[in-house]
Amino acid sequence: MRLRSIKNADERLIEHPRIVHNEKENRGKWKEIFDNDNPIHIEIGMGKGQFISTMAKNNPNINYIGFEKFTNVLVRALKNLNEENVNNVLAVRMDVEEILEVFEESEIDRIYLNFSDPWPKDRHEKRRLTHHGFLERYNSILSPNGTICFKTDNKDLFDFSLEEIEKHGWKLKKVTRDLHSSVYVEGNVMTEYEEKFVSLGMPIYRLEASR
Ligand SMILES: C[S@@+](CC[C@H](N)C(=O)[O-])C[C@H]1O[C@@H](n2cnc3c(N)ncnc32)[C@H](O)[C@@H]1O
């Protein structure tokens, strides 16, 4: 996502009540931070935040935490995160390479990966968010019944992910190569990228994986 830089982006993140800055200190304490015992769902690569803020509004009994690597992108999510009376969503500016430092074992219940960067070159395979290096980290922080939900427009990334997920002992379910013509579209919340690809008539690939 190439975006022009926004003035005072860092300051705007620091001042915003929904942005967490001491995420590693919260390891093992996220339920205390939300002040309830509700399940915790995270989105990795939340972009401008339309998906996670809508999910939080629609599901007040679930807590959401979005992760985004770039300040310049996250700052564009602040308006979405500011929804009045929605207290169950937080966001962190961070590369999820370090996710094990943020959650302890079994601390979260679901991971959303929406339109993750495809990293098409073989030599960048390890950066794909469904590479087994990431799957191992997800396995550690997800609760025993925890799930990964993955959507993409990218056929090659989807094929890679299917293979990677099965090869490493996860169970696949609700797999479709055309989400918007499938039964799984019910209750689907669209991301910014998804809206763009759907408007171009492109199919959306989708899967769920659990241990
Ligand atoms: C293609 S965009 C999709 C944004 C949004 N999920 C959507 O569907 O509209 C991918 C986003 O993931 C972020 N991202 C990629 N790798 C990441 C990582 N390792 N940690 C955190 N965010 C990451 C990128 O900065 C970018 O904003």
PDBQT file of the ligand as one rigid body, heavy atoms in Angstrom, charges set to zero:
ROOT
HETATM    1  C1  LIG A 301      -2.899  -5.346   0.961  1.00  0.00    +0.000 C 
HETATM    2  S1  LIG A 301      -3.160  -4.515   2.445  1.00  0.00    +0.000 S 
HETATM    3  C2  LIG A 301      -4.783  -5.055   2.967  1.00  0.00    +0.000 C 
HETATM    4  C3  LIG A 301      -5.391  -4.126   3.978  1.00  0.00    +0.000 C 
HETATM    5  C4  LIG A 301      -6.750  -4.581   4.557  1.00  0.00    +0.000 C 
HETATM    6  N1  LIG A 301      -6.619  -5.819   5.310  1.00  0.00    +0.000 N 
HETATM    7  C5  LIG A 301      -7.772  -4.756   3.473  1.00  0.00    +0.000 C 
HETATM    8  O1  LIG A 301      -8.099  -5.897   3.149  1.00  0.00    +0.000 OA
HETATM    9  O2  LIG A 301      -8.278  -3.736   2.962  1.00  0.00    +0.000 OA
HETATM   10  C6  LIG A 301      -2.086  -5.411   3.553  1.00  0.00    +0.000 C 
HETATM   11  C7  LIG A 301      -1.785  -4.646   4.822  1.00  0.00    +0.000 C 
HETATM   12  O3  LIG A 301      -1.058  -5.487   5.718  1.00  0.00    +0.000 OA
HETATM   13  C8  LIG A 301      -0.016  -4.747   6.310  1.00  0.00    +0.000 C 
HETATM   14  N2  LIG A 301       1.033  -5.720   6.696  1.00  0.00    +0.000 N 
HETATM   15  C9  LIG A 301       1.743  -6.484   5.834  1.00  0.00    +0.000 A 
HETATM   16  N3  LIG A 301       2.627  -7.244   6.507  1.00  0.00    +0.000 NA
HETATM   17  C10 LIG A 301       2.458  -6.961   7.821  1.00  0.00    +0.000 A 
HETATM   18  C11 LIG A 301       3.096  -7.415   9.004  1.00  0.00    +0.000 A 
HETATM   19  N4  LIG A 301       4.103  -8.307   8.954  1.00  0.00    +0.000 N 
HETATM   20  N5  LIG A 301       2.693  -6.917  10.192  1.00  0.00    +0.000 NA
HETATM   21  C12 LIG A 301       1.683  -5.991  10.236  1.00  0.00    +0.000 A 
HETATM   22  N6  LIG A 301       1.051  -5.517   9.135  1.00  0.00    +0.000 NA
HETATM   23  C13 LIG A 301       1.429  -5.989   7.950  1.00  0.00    +0.000 A 
HETATM   24  C14 LIG A 301       0.414  -3.795   5.227  1.00  0.00    +0.000 C 
HETATM   25  O4  LIG A 301       1.110  -2.671   5.719  1.00  0.00    +0.000 OA
HETATM   26  C15 LIG A 301      -0.932  -3.418   4.592  1.00  0.00    +0.000 C 
HETATM   27  O5  LIG A 301      -1.530  -2.304   5.213  1.00  0.00    +0.000 OA
ENDROOT
TORSDOF 0
